[in-house]
Amino acid sequence: MPSRSSSGLNAGGRSPRTSIEGTGSHFGVQALCSSTVIEIFVLGWQLFLRDFRTRYRQAYLGYVWAFARIVLTGGPIIMVGNQFGLGEADPTVDYIPFAFAGTFFFQVFWDGLVMPQWIGRRMRVIMRDIPIPSSAVLVAAACYTGFNSLLSGIVLTVLLVVFDASIAATFPLILVSFPVVMLAGIAVGAFILPVTFVYLDIRYALTFIAPVVMFSTPIFYVSPETGFLATVNTWNPLTYLINTPRDWLFAGFTGDEPLFAAIIVFVFILLAIALLFLRRGLPIALEQLIRPQGSGEDPSPINDPLAHPAGR
């Protein structure tokens, strides 16, 4: 890796902007070094576009995979649940739209959790050389989550129409719950992001944690009234984070609104702590990417299959 002088130029005399432009980015030094809220949001949007185009560039079906991901994520489980009558405890709504609505809100949370470290790790070499605000990575993750949720929302709307599902008058409250669910995931993801720059253990563990979290939350089934699973559902915050908006869609108010409000307060407190942790932890993690010359180790994405879209 070329050594960097105190003036901020690479060994070849090129500024960081020149080297970034060589990678096909769509932003300059002024945007990268900015710290105002508007500029951070603009930069986050540009980071999202850059990563999104790269993700599907070598896929033959291209953006079709964006829709396929939505259908294949919960589709098989929903079909099995429908076959075995997992939604019979709530006969007021068809099982398929009921289960897919739960999948929708869970995916919003999980995308918010995994997208920061996914985007950050693929761009870590750029972030090592250019002072990209850490909050811009979170904005890019929010854009990814919003895009995926838009596609999921289209599928959910189609299912509601096809099954002629009854919609409660409280369904506009989903617009309030959506950003809360997303921010809850991003708050957790902000803690994970710096750690995955140095250690891949959490990145690997998330593959096994996802189904545990999914099945411990009443997404594909109605929460039982007694038993061990009922206790797990009761103490699982995601139960109220996912079930309450879904109830607003189909059933209206159910009495869990105070718990949902308490979770909102907790989410914003957790997000504030996560931003402080990210601001302090990310520079330290990026320093671990700088290896002495001759160490034989290059933290380039080329040498890390997880840094490529296909390696997810």
Secondary structure, DSSP 8 states (H G I E B T S, - for coil): ---B-TTS-BTTS--HHHHHHTTT-S--HHHHT--SHHHHHHHHHHHHHHHHHHHTTT-SSTTHHHHHHHHHHHHHHHHHHHHTTTTTT-TTS-HHHHHHHHHHHHHHHHHHHHHHHHHHHHTHHHHHHS---HHHHHHHHHHHHHHHHHHHHHHHHHHHHHTT----TTGGGHHHHHHHHHHHHHHHHHHHHHHHHH--HHHHHHHHHHHHHHHTSSSSS---SSSHHHHHHHH-HHHHHHHHHHHHHHT---S-HHHHHHHHHHHHHHHHHHHHHHHHHHHHHHHTT---TTSS----GGG-GGGSGGG-
